[in-house]
Amino acid sequence: MSANQRIKQVRQALNLSQAKFAKAISISNGYLAGLELGNRKVNDRLIRLISITFNVSSHWLKTGNGDMFEE
């Protein structure tokens, strides 16, 4: 599973629409859709934003290892 797919998995686990998830991390809906489809690359800034905003493990986002959410 790619980091792009893990971002979608986080959004679905939080039961958020693409619009609400994108707004929370200050990106456009179109950018998020592109990420989830694998048309855009996941960068460190994006991982940091998702980690801080939703208490998601940055290690999990990058590698898929460990737990999705921080303790």
PLY file of the C-alpha trace (Angstrom):
ply
format ascii 1.0
element vertex 71
property float x
property float y
property float z
element edge 70
property int vertex1
property int vertex2
end_header
0.00 0.00 0.00
1.35 3.44 -0.93
1.40 6.59 1.20
-1.34 7.91 -1.12
-3.58 4.97 -0.23
-2.78 5.39 3.47
-3.92 9.03 3.32
-7.25 7.86 1.92
-7.42 5.21 4.64
-6.90 7.88 7.34
-9.65 10.05 5.85
-12.06 7.11 5.75
-11.14 6.03 9.31
-12.00 9.56 10.49
-15.24 9.42 8.50
-14.46 12.70 6.74
-15.37 13.77 3.23
-12.57 14.79 0.90
-13.73 18.40 1.26
-13.59 18.41 5.08
-10.26 16.57 5.20
-8.71 18.90 2.61
-10.00 22.01 4.40
-8.58 20.81 7.74
-5.06 20.61 6.27
-5.46 23.67 4.00
-5.23 22.00 0.60
-7.75 21.99 -2.24
-10.25 19.20 -2.83
-8.70 18.62 -6.25
-5.22 18.24 -4.78
-6.50 15.70 -2.25
-8.36 13.78 -4.96
-5.14 13.69 -7.00
-3.25 12.38 -3.98
-5.78 9.64 -3.30
-5.74 8.58 -6.96
-1.94 8.47 -6.95
-1.60 11.31 -9.46
0.32 13.49 -6.98
3.32 12.72 -4.81
3.11 12.72 -1.03
5.74 15.06 0.42
7.09 15.52 3.95
5.12 18.75 4.49
1.86 16.94 3.75
2.76 14.06 6.06
3.60 16.55 8.83
0.28 18.39 8.34
-1.77 15.19 8.50
0.20 13.91 11.50
-0.25 17.09 13.51
-3.86 17.77 12.54
-5.25 14.26 12.97
-2.74 12.72 15.45
-1.64 10.20 12.82
1.75 8.46 13.03
4.08 9.96 10.44
6.06 6.69 10.46
2.88 4.77 9.60
2.02 7.23 6.81
5.48 6.84 5.27
5.99 3.09 5.72
2.73 1.43 6.74
4.44 -0.02 9.82
3.03 0.43 13.31
-0.29 1.95 14.33
-2.24 4.50 12.28
-2.86 6.82 15.21
-0.45 8.05 17.88
-1.17 7.16 21.50
0 1
1 2
2 3
3 4
4 5
5 6
6 7
7 8
8 9
9 10
10 11
11 12
12 13
13 14
14 15
15 16
16 17
17 18
18 19
19 20
20 21
21 22
22 23
23 24
24 25
25 26
26 27
27 28
28 29
29 30
30 31
31 32
32 33
33 34
34 35
35 36
36 37
37 38
38 39
39 40
40 41
41 42
42 43
43 44
44 45
45 46
46 47
47 48
48 49
49 50
50 51
51 52
52 53
53 54
54 55
55 56
56 57
57 58
58 59
59 60
60 61
61 62
62 63
63 64
64 65
65 66
66 67
67 68
68 69
69 70
